[in-house]
Every structure is written in C-alpha cells, then in structure tokens.
Amino acid sequence: MEVVPVGYAQLWRADPGAWAAAGTAWRGLTGPVRRRADGLTARIGALRPGWSGTASVNARGRIGELRTDLTDLLPALIEVDQVLAEFAARVGAAKARLGAAVARADAGGLLVDRAGAVRPDPAHPRPAALIGPAVAQAGAEIHGALALAGTADHEAAGRLAELTTAAATGWVSVPPAWRPAPGAGPAEVSRWWAGLTQAERRWLVGHEPDRVGRLDGVPVAARDQANRLLLARRRAELLERRAGLLRPLPAGPLELARLARLARLAGVEAALRGLDGLGERLAAPGAPRAYLLGLDPAGDGRAVVALGNPDRAGAVLTYVPGMTADLADAPAELGRAARVLDRCAALGPGTEAAAVLWLDYDAPDFLPEAARGRPAEDAGPALHRFQEGLRASHEGPPARQTVLGHSYGSLVVGTAARDHGLGADALVFVGSPGVGVDHAAELRVPPGQVWAATAPDDVIRLARPPEELARRALLAGSPLGRAAGLLDPHDDRLWFGTDPSTPGFGGRRFPSGRHGHAGYWDPGNPALDGMARIVLGR
C-alpha cells in the first residue's frame, strides 16, 4: 500500500506526547496482568494438599491454561508501548523538521500557508532567479517532513493491525524448530530471527527470555521485551543474595569474615538501588523511550540500556564508562548518555538519534586493577559483538555509529577497535589514560573520525607510563626537576599509550572546559556539544 504523506495542518497539530502516554498506559497493564497470573499460580498451589483425583487434575490444568493465556499477553503489552513510543518519536522528529523548514522559509522571505504551500513574500522582493530555487527548496523540506510522518503512521498502523490479528488468532505458536548454535555471530542470529514467524518470535520472547534478551543480532524491540520480562527475576536474585548475607555468622573470632560480608552486603544494596533506578527510568513516560538490552546482577552487575531505538535511528551513540562503573552507577551513567542525546536534539532538530549505555564488562574497582589492560582486553569481544549486532538488526539505511569511551572505558573502546574492529563510523575518547595504540590509524575507522578531548584540569594527565613516573620521582627533589618537566620529550605519553588528545596521535581534538575528570557532560562544557556534533556527523 502506498504511503501517503500526512497533511501539513495535521502534523502541525499532532501531539506526540499523547501517543507516548497511550503506550505507557498499555505497558502499565503488565503489572496487573502479572499479579493476576501470580494469583492463579497461588491457587494451583493451594489446591494440591487437599484435593486429588481426576477433577483436581483437570482444575489445575485449566487454571494453568488461564495463567499461560495471561503471561502470553505480557510481551504484546510491551510491544504496543514500543510501537506507540516509536511512532511518537518519529512524529516528534517530523514536527521538528517541519518547524525548522518553516523557520528557514520565513527567514528567507517566503510565506507558508495553512496547507503547506510556499510562495514569495511580497514584502520582501527578490530577483526572480533566486525565488524559484528558494521556493522549491522550502517545499521539498516541508514535503520531507510530511513524508516522514506519513511513513511513521503507515508503519505503526501496520504493526498494530498485526497485533490485533494475533489477539484474535492466538499470540503464540509452537516453538521454532531450531536455535542458533552457541557462539553464532550477530549476522547469523539476525538471519535466523528474520526467518521466524511473528508467532514464533513471541513464543521465544515469552518462553526463552534469557536467550532472546542477550542475543546480539536480535532486534532491539524483542530484546527489550524479553529483558523487561526478566526484571522481577533479576531483582529477586539480588534480594536472595542479600538475605544470604544477612544470615548470622557462627560465634567466634570472625571479624575479617564479618567485614568481608559487610562489604559484599553494601555492594548488593548498592546494586539494588541501581536496579531500582533503572526500573524507574524504564517505567518513565515520555521520550526518549528506554530499551533494556541486557541486565545481569551477578558480581558488580552489568546493564545495557538504550534511549531511543537504535534499530530505527539514523545516528547511534554507544557510551562505555570507565573505572568503578557497575550496576549501582548505571542510572547516573545513563544520564550522561541522555545529555548527549538532548544536545543532539537541540543541534540537529528532526534527526532521529539513539544513545546506548554499554556497561557489559567488569570495570576495574581500584587503581591497581585499572593499571592493567586485561579487563579491557576481556571486554573487547563482547563490545565487538554488540556493535556488530547493532549493524545486523538495524532497519533501513545504515546508521552513523559512534562509540565513546570515558576514562578506562576509552581503553576498552581502543582495545576492541584494535583487536577485533568495531564497525564504527567514529570513535570518541574523553578523559583517556591512553587507548592501547600510539596512532589513530591503528584503530581501523575511517580517516579523520577519531576524536578526543581532555580537560585542562583532568587528573588523568598524571597517568604517565611507569618509567616516566619513576624518572619524575627521581628528579622531583633536584634543581633540574622543574626544567626537566618543562622540556619533557615524552609529554604525549600516558599509561596506555600516546595521549589521544595530542597532535602526535593523529586524531582530531575538540575542546573541553575546566570541569575535571567527570565533567565532560556538565552543562556549559563545550565538550558536550562536541560529542553531540560528532554523533550527528557535523
């Protein structure tokens, strides 16, 4: 069916927030449905002790079927929210493009009527040779905004119609006949998923969420549905760990054991707060919608969360945080990604962008760990697979993919690019102790697309190579110490290689104000706009 552009007045009046709110309301039904399903489970348990025989078996079976019918609804409720949230985001982008086009037309001495037609403004006469092209350009920009809204409307209507049909015919079918082998690459996973029916995909999301939620190459929407279904289980795992740590120790001189347990308990409590903070963001109404692409409470905890759908965005940022980052820090780290996305919206009205927090590695907790490259090397394959998965599951023309690393996260990004490749269009390093290479050409990205910034007051500048620190220590007490520092020929060397924000590295630099090691995302810091412009490719 042909996609018909939305009318000018219709788009001007459209309220994306209302559609997003409708999606949130649908998603809000998952709580009552889950509670009703859990209530049926409790009923089945209550029947077992005092009732046996054929009638008991039949009753338990029927209650079990009702419970299955309810739980099968859960992914569909999340999917409706996804459809409406993505529709709202694309309509919002179309409105932003329309507003920008009309503003440019007005500034260029043109008039736009209520039907979207463009004509010269008699009050601002111009040569005829200039008027025609200007009118044509303004008309094309307006038509482009209307066409984007029309495409969004067409796609959302089709997806909702498919859900309506599924509600009438049954949400699920029998399970798929095969699964990808362990270790299958994202491209193979993507081909497998594309070959499934919608009913088979829903069966997998509902019955094998652990598998679907972590598979790079599966579309973002399906991974989000699966991981949201697992949220309650993940929280229960943390609560179980906390309960175990609260059990009393046997009597005796066990102070070291008690201190160790208290430390682990504090970690679990922090992870619970982080998980609850993520849960609040996942439940929040309004744009951009959050997509849960991975969550693991084991150890220090890991999380992968996207703001906006990377499969549908034209510009995608993957942000890798640094030392000490764990599940407890995930809400704050996601806030940094959100600030870059906000600046993208301000600098590029109408651009569809998404930002991902990738915290799927064991970040060093202490300086001795951070002084080694092993954690970054261990993280490389997973970051490579994730980026390949984003490429494999993306819809439409390829997105501009930017990977950003902060502090130790910059070493993770650099090591992954060096050893495995990231398929990125641009790499960005902020507050870096070195990225594992001495020149940008070793990172395997297009020329001119390696960027770095280091604040003048960032303490990371002190992360010199061990031999350099030893030399400086020896000179510190001598009269030559100050002169040696000023004339230091190794001033571009950091702990993990050449400073990527120096000319000798061969990358491109963007400025940062004096905001310290953690202030690259502070309002007013030019580094924030610098990151956003790189994501947009401007």
C-alpha positions as CSV (number, residue, x, y, z in Angstrom):
1,M,0.0,0.0,0.0
2,E,1.3,3.5,-0.9
3,V,2.5,5.7,1.9
4,V,0.5,8.9,1.9
5,P,2.2,12.0,3.4
6,V,0.4,13.4,6.5
7,G,-1.3,16.8,5.9
8,Y,0.5,20.0,6.9
9,A,-2.1,21.1,9.3
10,Q,-2.5,17.6,10.7
11,L,1.2,17.3,11.5
12,W,1.3,20.9,12.9
13,R,-1.5,19.9,15.4
14,A,-0.1,16.5,16.2
15,D,0.7,15.8,19.8
16,P,3.5,13.1,20.1
17,G,3.3,13.2,23.9
18,A,-0.3,11.9,23.8
19,W,0.8,8.8,21.7
20,A,3.7,8.2,24.0
21,A,1.4,8.4,27.1
22,A,-1.0,5.9,25.4
23,G,1.8,3.5,25.0
24,T,2.8,4.0,28.7
25,A,-0.7,3.2,29.7
26,W,-0.7,-0.1,27.7
27,R,2.7,-1.0,29.3
28,G,1.2,-0.2,32.7
29,L,-1.2,-3.1,32.3
30,T,1.7,-5.6,32.6
31,G,1.7,-5.1,36.4
32,P,-2.0,-6.1,37.0
33,V,-1.7,-8.9,34.4
34,R,1.4,-10.3,36.1
35,R,-0.2,-10.1,39.6
36,R,-3.3,-11.9,38.3
37,A,-1.1,-14.7,36.8
38,D,0.8,-15.0,40.1
39,G,-2.5,-15.2,41.9
40,L,-3.5,-18.2,39.7
41,T,-0.2,-19.8,40.5
42,A,-1.0,-19.5,44.2
43,R,-4.5,-21.0,43.5
44,I,-2.8,-24.1,41.9
45,G,-0.6,-24.5,44.9
46,A,-3.5,-24.2,47.3
47,L,-5.4,-27.0,45.5
48,R,-2.6,-29.6,45.8
49,P,-2.7,-30.6,49.5
50,G,-6.4,-31.3,50.0
51,W,-7.7,-32.3,46.6
52,S,-6.7,-35.2,44.4
53,G,-8.2,-37.2,41.6
54,T,-9.3,-36.5,38.0
55,A,-11.3,-33.4,38.9
56,S,-8.3,-31.9,40.8
57,V,-6.0,-32.6,37.8
58,N,-8.5,-31.0,35.4
59,A,-9.0,-28.0,37.6
60,R,-5.2,-27.4,38.0
61,G,-4.8,-27.9,34.3
62,R,-7.5,-25.3,33.4
63,I,-6.1,-22.8,35.9
64,G,-2.6,-23.4,34.4
65,E,-4.0,-22.7,30.9
66,L,-5.6,-19.4,32.2
67,R,-2.3,-18.4,33.7
68,T,-0.5,-19.2,30.4
69,D,-3.0,-17.1,28.5
70,L,-2.3,-14.2,30.8
71,T,1.5,-14.4,30.7
72,D,1.4,-14.7,26.9
73,L,-0.1,-11.2,26.9
74,L,2.8,-9.6,28.6
75,P,5.2,-9.3,25.6
76,A,2.3,-7.9,23.5
77,L,1.5,-5.2,26.0
78,I,5.2,-4.1,25.9
79,E,5.1,-4.3,22.1
80,V,2.2,-1.9,21.9
81,D,4.1,0.5,24.1
82,Q,7.1,0.2,21.8
83,V,5.0,0.8,18.6
84,L,3.3,3.9,20.1
85,A,6.5,5.3,21.6
86,E,8.4,4.9,18.3
87,F,5.5,6.5,16.4
88,A,5.6,9.4,18.9
89,A,9.3,9.8,18.4
90,R,9.1,9.8,14.6
91,V,6.2,12.2,14.6
92,G,8.2,14.4,17.0
93,A,11.1,14.3,14.6
94,A,8.8,15.2,11.7
95,K,7.4,18.1,13.6
96,A,10.9,19.4,14.4
97,R,11.8,19.2,10.7
98,L,8.7,20.9,9.7
99,G,9.2,23.7,12.2
100,A,12.8,24.2,11.1
101,A,11.8,24.2,7.4
102,V,9.1,26.9,8.1
103,A,11.5,29.0,10.1
104,R,14.1,28.9,7.3
105,A,11.4,29.8,4.8
106,D,10.3,32.7,6.9
107,A,13.9,33.9,7.3
108,G,14.4,33.7,3.5
109,G,11.5,35.9,2.7
110,L,8.9,33.2,1.9
111,L,5.4,32.6,3.1
112,V,3.9,29.2,4.0
113,D,0.1,28.9,4.0
114,R,-2.0,26.6,6.1
115,A,-1.9,23.9,3.5
116,G,1.9,23.9,3.5
117,A,2.2,25.7,0.1
118,V,5.2,28.0,-0.3
119,R,5.2,31.4,-2.1
120,P,7.3,34.6,-2.2
121,D,6.5,37.2,0.4
122,P,5.6,40.4,-1.5
123,A,7.0,42.4,1.4
124,H,10.5,41.0,0.6
125,P,11.0,41.2,-3.1
126,R,14.0,39.3,-4.6
127,P,15.3,38.6,-8.1
128,A,13.2,36.0,-10.0
129,A,16.3,33.8,-10.5
130,L,16.6,33.4,-6.7
131,I,12.9,33.0,-5.9
132,G,12.2,29.8,-7.8
133,P,15.0,27.7,-6.3
134,A,14.2,29.0,-2.8
135,V,10.5,28.1,-3.1
136,A,11.4,24.7,-4.4
137,Q,13.9,24.0,-1.6
138,A,11.4,25.1,1.1
139,G,8.7,23.0,-0.5
140,A,11.0,19.9,-0.6
141,E,11.9,20.3,3.1
142,I,8.3,20.6,4.1
143,H,7.3,17.6,1.9
144,G,10.1,15.6,3.5
145,A,8.8,16.3,7.0
146,L,5.3,15.3,5.9
147,A,6.5,12.2,4.2
148,L,8.4,11.1,7.4
149,A,5.2,11.5,9.4
150,G,3.3,9.5,6.8
151,T,5.8,6.7,6.8
152,A,5.6,6.6,10.6
153,D,1.8,6.5,10.5
154,H,1.9,3.7,7.9
155,E,4.3,1.5,9.8
156,A,2.6,2.0,13.2
157,A,-0.8,1.2,11.7
158,G,0.6,-2.0,10.2
159,R,2.3,-3.2,13.4
160,L,-0.9,-2.5,15.4
161,A,-3.0,-4.3,12.8
162,E,-0.7,-7.3,13.1
163,L,-1.1,-7.3,16.9
164,T,-4.9,-7.1,16.5
165,T,-4.9,-10.1,14.2
166,A,-2.7,-12.0,16.7
167,A,-5.0,-11.2,19.5
168,A,-7.9,-12.8,17.6
169,T,-5.9,-15.9,16.3
170,G,-3.7,-16.5,19.3
171,W,-0.5,-14.9,20.5
172,V,1.9,-17.8,20.1
173,S,2.5,-21.0,18.1
174,V,4.7,-24.0,18.7
175,P,8.3,-23.2,19.4
176,P,10.8,-22.8,16.5
177,A,12.4,-26.0,15.2
178,W,16.0,-24.8,15.9
179,R,18.1,-22.2,17.6
180,P,21.4,-20.7,16.6
181,A,24.4,-22.6,17.9
182,P,26.3,-21.1,20.9
183,G,28.8,-18.6,19.7
184,A,26.9,-17.8,16.5
185,G,27.7,-14.4,15.2
186,P,25.2,-11.5,15.1
187,A,24.7,-11.8,11.3
188,E,23.7,-15.5,11.6
189,V,21.5,-14.6,14.6
190,S,19.8,-11.9,12.5
191,R,19.2,-14.2,9.6
192,W,17.7,-16.8,12.0
193,W,15.4,-14.3,13.5
194,A,14.3,-12.9,10.1
195,G,13.2,-16.5,9.1
196,L,10.8,-16.9,12.1
197,T,7.1,-16.1,12.0
198,Q,5.8,-13.4,14.3
199,A,4.1,-16.1,16.4
200,E,7.4,-18.0,16.8
201,R,9.2,-14.8,17.8
202,R,6.6,-14.1,20.5
203,W,6.9,-17.7,21.7
204,L,10.6,-17.2,22.2
205,V,10.3,-13.9,23.9
206,G,7.7,-15.3,26.4
207,H,9.3,-18.8,27.0
208,E,13.0,-18.2,26.5
209,P,13.6,-14.5,27.5
210,D,17.1,-15.4,28.8
211,R,18.1,-16.5,25.4
212,V,16.4,-13.7,23.4
213,G,17.5,-10.9,25.8
214,R,21.2,-11.4,25.4
215,L,21.5,-12.4,21.7
216,D,23.3,-9.7,19.7
217,G,21.7,-9.6,16.3
218,V,18.1,-10.0,17.6
219,P,16.1,-6.7,17.1
220,V,16.2,-4.2,19.9
221,A,12.5,-4.3,20.4
222,A,12.5,-8.1,21.0
223,R,15.4,-7.9,23.4
224,D,13.7,-5.1,25.3
225,Q,10.5,-7.2,25.7
226,A,12.5,-10.3,26.9
227,N,14.6,-8.4,29.4
228,R,11.7,-6.5,30.8
229,L,10.0,-9.8,31.5
230,L,13.1,-10.8,33.5
231,L,13.3,-7.7,35.6
232,A,11.4,-9.1,38.5
233,R,13.5,-12.2,38.5
234,R,16.7,-10.2,38.4
235,R,15.6,-8.2,41.4
236,A,14.6,-11.4,43.2
237,E,18.2,-12.7,42.6
238,L,19.6,-9.7,44.3
239,L,17.2,-10.0,47.2
240,E,18.2,-13.6,47.7
241,R,21.8,-12.7,47.8
242,R,21.1,-10.0,50.4
243,A,19.1,-12.5,52.5
244,G,22.0,-14.9,52.5
245,L,24.4,-12.2,53.6
246,L,22.1,-11.2,56.4
247,R,22.2,-14.7,58.0
248,P,24.2,-14.7,61.3
249,L,27.7,-16.0,61.3
250,P,28.7,-18.7,63.8
251,A,30.1,-17.4,67.0
252,G,33.8,-16.9,67.3
253,P,36.6,-14.6,66.2
254,L,35.4,-13.9,62.7
255,E,36.0,-10.2,62.3
256,L,37.6,-10.5,58.9
257,A,34.7,-12.6,57.7
258,R,32.2,-10.1,59.1
259,L,34.0,-7.2,57.4
260,A,34.1,-9.1,54.1
261,R,30.4,-9.9,54.4
262,L,29.5,-6.3,55.2
263,A,31.4,-5.2,52.1
264,R,29.5,-7.7,49.9
265,L,26.2,-6.6,51.6
266,A,26.9,-3.0,50.8
267,G,27.6,-3.9,47.2
268,V,24.3,-5.8,46.9
269,E,22.4,-2.9,48.5
270,A,24.0,-0.5,46.0
271,A,23.1,-2.8,43.1
272,L,19.5,-3.0,44.3
273,R,19.4,0.8,44.3
274,G,20.9,0.9,40.8
275,L,18.4,-1.7,39.6
276,D,15.5,0.2,41.1
277,G,16.8,3.4,39.5
278,L,16.9,1.7,36.1
279,G,13.4,0.4,36.7
280,E,12.2,3.9,37.3
281,R,13.7,5.1,34.0
282,L,12.3,2.1,32.2
283,A,8.8,2.9,33.5
284,A,9.1,6.6,32.9
285,P,6.6,8.1,30.4
286,G,7.7,10.4,27.6
287,A,10.6,10.5,25.1
288,P,13.0,9.0,24.6
289,R,11.8,5.6,25.5
290,A,14.3,3.3,27.2
291,Y,15.1,-0.1,25.8
292,L,16.6,-2.8,28.1
293,L,19.1,-4.7,26.1
294,G,20.9,-6.6,28.9
295,L,20.9,-6.9,32.7
296,D,23.0,-9.2,34.9
297,P,23.0,-8.7,38.7
298,A,25.9,-11.2,39.2
299,G,29.1,-9.8,40.6
300,D,29.2,-6.0,40.5
301,G,26.3,-6.1,38.0
302,R,26.0,-5.2,34.3
303,A,23.5,-3.3,32.2
304,V,23.0,-2.3,28.6
305,V,20.2,0.3,28.1
306,A,19.3,2.3,25.0
307,L,17.5,5.7,24.9
308,G,15.6,5.6,21.7
309,N,15.5,2.6,19.4
310,P,19.0,2.1,17.8
311,D,17.4,-0.1,15.1
312,R,15.5,2.8,13.7
313,A,17.7,5.8,14.4
314,G,20.0,7.5,11.8
315,A,22.7,8.3,14.4
316,V,23.6,5.9,17.3
317,L,26.0,6.5,20.2
318,T,27.4,3.7,22.3
319,Y,28.9,5.0,25.5
320,V,31.3,2.9,27.5
321,P,32.0,4.2,31.1
322,G,35.2,3.6,33.0
323,M,36.7,2.6,36.3
324,T,34.3,1.7,39.2
325,A,31.2,1.7,36.9
326,D,28.8,-1.1,37.9
327,L,25.0,-1.7,38.2
328,A,24.8,0.8,41.1
329,D,26.2,3.5,38.8
330,A,24.0,2.6,35.8
331,P,21.3,5.3,36.3
332,A,23.9,8.1,36.6
333,E,25.9,6.8,33.6
334,L,22.7,6.6,31.6
335,G,22.1,10.2,32.5
336,R,25.4,11.1,30.7
337,A,24.2,9.4,27.5
338,A,20.9,11.2,27.8
339,R,22.7,14.6,28.0
340,V,24.5,13.9,24.7
341,L,21.1,12.8,23.2
342,D,19.5,16.1,24.4
343,R,22.2,18.1,22.7
344,C,21.8,16.1,19.5
345,A,18.1,17.1,19.5
346,A,19.0,20.7,20.0
347,L,21.7,20.9,17.4
348,G,20.0,18.7,14.8
349,P,16.3,19.2,15.0
350,G,14.4,16.3,13.4
351,T,17.4,14.0,13.4
352,E,16.4,10.5,14.7
353,A,19.2,9.6,17.2
354,A,19.6,7.0,19.9
355,A,22.2,6.6,22.7
356,V,23.2,3.3,24.4
357,L,24.9,2.8,27.8
358,W,27.1,-0.3,27.3
359,L,28.1,-1.5,30.8
360,D,28.6,-5.1,29.9
361,Y,32.2,-5.6,31.3
362,D,33.8,-5.9,34.6
363,A,35.2,-2.4,35.1
364,P,38.2,-2.1,37.5
365,D,37.2,-1.1,41.0
366,F,40.6,0.0,42.2
367,L,43.7,1.7,40.8
368,P,45.9,-1.5,40.8
369,E,43.3,-3.2,38.5
370,A,43.0,-0.1,36.4
371,A,46.7,0.0,35.8
372,R,46.4,-3.3,33.8
373,G,45.0,-3.7,30.4
374,R,43.5,-7.2,31.0
375,P,39.9,-6.0,31.9
376,A,39.8,-4.0,28.6
377,E,41.1,-7.0,26.6
378,D,38.5,-9.2,28.2
379,A,35.7,-6.8,27.3
380,G,36.8,-6.4,23.6
381,P,35.0,-9.4,22.1
382,A,31.7,-8.5,23.8
383,L,31.8,-4.9,22.6
384,H,32.7,-6.1,19.1
385,R,29.7,-8.4,19.1
386,F,27.4,-5.8,20.4
387,Q,28.3,-3.3,17.7
388,E,28.1,-6.0,15.0
389,G,24.6,-6.8,16.4
390,L,23.5,-3.1,16.1
391,R,24.6,-3.2,12.4
392,A,22.8,-6.6,11.8
393,S,19.5,-5.6,13.3
394,H,19.3,-2.0,12.0
395,E,16.3,-1.2,9.8
396,G,16.7,0.9,6.6
397,P,19.9,2.7,5.5
398,P,22.9,2.1,7.8
399,A,23.1,4.4,10.8
400,R,26.1,6.6,11.7
401,Q,27.6,4.6,14.6
402,T,29.7,6.4,17.2
403,V,31.4,4.6,20.1
404,L,32.5,6.8,23.0
405,G,34.8,5.8,25.9
406,H,35.4,7.7,29.1
407,S,38.5,7.1,31.3
408,Y,39.2,3.4,31.4
409,G,36.3,2.9,29.0
410,S,38.4,4.6,26.4
411,L,40.9,1.8,26.7
412,V,38.1,-0.7,26.3
413,V,37.0,1.0,23.1
414,G,40.5,1.4,21.8
415,T,41.5,-2.2,22.6
416,A,38.3,-3.6,21.0
417,A,38.8,-1.5,17.8
418,R,42.5,-2.5,17.6
419,D,42.0,-6.3,18.2
420,H,38.5,-7.0,16.8
421,G,37.2,-4.0,15.0
422,L,34.0,-2.1,16.0
423,G,32.4,-1.3,12.6
424,A,32.1,2.2,13.9
425,D,32.0,5.4,11.8
426,A,33.6,7.4,14.6
427,L,35.4,6.8,17.9
428,V,35.5,9.4,20.7
429,F,37.7,9.4,23.8
430,V,37.3,11.7,26.7
431,G,39.5,11.8,29.9
432,S,41.6,9.0,28.4
433,P,44.7,7.3,30.1
434,G,45.6,6.0,26.6
435,V,43.7,3.7,24.3
436,G,46.2,0.9,23.7
437,V,47.7,2.3,20.5
438,D,50.1,5.1,19.6
439,H,48.3,6.3,16.5
440,A,44.7,6.8,15.3
441,A,45.4,4.8,12.2
442,E,45.7,1.6,14.3
443,L,42.0,1.8,15.3
444,R,40.5,0.8,12.0
445,V,38.0,3.5,11.5
446,P,37.6,6.0,8.6
447,P,40.3,8.6,8.4
448,G,39.5,11.8,10.4
449,Q,36.9,10.0,12.6
450,V,38.9,9.5,15.8
451,W,38.2,12.3,18.2
452,A,39.5,13.1,21.7
453,A,39.2,15.7,24.5
454,T,41.0,16.1,27.8
455,A,40.1,18.9,30.2
456,P,43.0,21.1,31.2
457,D,42.4,20.2,34.9
458,D,41.7,16.5,34.3
459,V,43.9,14.4,36.7
460,I,44.2,11.7,34.0
461,R,47.0,13.8,32.6
462,L,49.1,12.5,35.5
463,A,48.7,8.9,34.3
464,R,52.1,8.7,32.8
465,P,54.0,5.5,31.9
466,P,55.6,3.7,34.9
467,E,59.2,4.5,33.7
468,E,58.2,8.2,33.3
469,L,56.7,8.4,36.8
470,A,59.9,6.8,38.2
471,R,62.1,9.3,36.4
472,R,60.0,12.3,37.6
473,A,60.1,11.0,41.2
474,L,63.9,10.9,41.0
475,L,64.1,14.4,39.6
476,A,61.5,15.9,41.9
477,G,63.9,16.8,44.6
478,S,66.7,18.1,42.3
479,P,67.1,21.6,40.9
480,L,66.7,20.2,37.4
481,G,63.3,18.8,38.3
482,R,61.2,21.8,37.1
483,A,63.2,22.3,33.9
484,A,63.0,18.6,33.1
485,G,59.3,18.7,33.4
486,L,59.1,21.7,31.0
487,L,61.4,20.1,28.5
488,D,59.9,16.6,28.8
489,P,60.1,14.9,25.3
490,H,57.7,12.2,26.4
491,D,54.9,14.6,27.4
492,D,52.4,13.0,25.0
493,R,52.8,9.5,26.6
494,L,50.2,8.2,29.0
495,W,49.9,4.9,30.9
496,F,48.3,3.1,28.0
497,G,50.0,4.8,25.0
498,T,50.1,8.1,23.3
499,D,47.6,10.7,24.6
500,P,44.8,10.6,22.0
501,S,44.1,14.3,22.6
502,T,47.7,15.4,21.5
503,P,48.6,16.2,17.9
504,G,51.1,13.3,17.7
505,F,48.3,10.7,18.0
506,G,46.9,11.7,14.6
507,G,43.3,12.1,15.6
508,R,41.1,15.2,15.9
509,R,40.7,17.2,19.0
510,F,37.6,19.0,20.4
511,P,37.7,21.4,23.4
512,S,36.7,20.9,27.0
513,G,36.4,23.4,29.7
514,R,37.9,23.1,33.2
515,H,35.4,20.6,34.5
516,G,37.7,17.9,35.8
517,H,37.7,14.2,35.1
518,A,34.0,13.7,35.4
519,G,32.7,17.0,34.0
520,Y,32.6,16.4,30.2
521,W,28.8,16.2,30.4
522,D,28.4,19.3,32.5
523,P,26.0,21.9,31.1
524,G,28.1,24.7,29.6
525,N,31.1,22.5,28.9
526,P,31.9,22.8,25.2
527,A,32.9,19.1,25.2
528,L,29.2,18.2,25.5
529,D,28.3,19.9,22.3
530,G,31.5,18.5,20.7
531,M,30.3,14.9,21.5
532,A,26.8,15.6,20.1
533,R,28.2,17.1,16.9
534,I,30.4,14.1,16.3
535,V,27.4,11.7,16.9
536,L,25.5,13.8,14.3
537,G,28.4,13.8,11.9
538,R,28.6,17.6,11.8
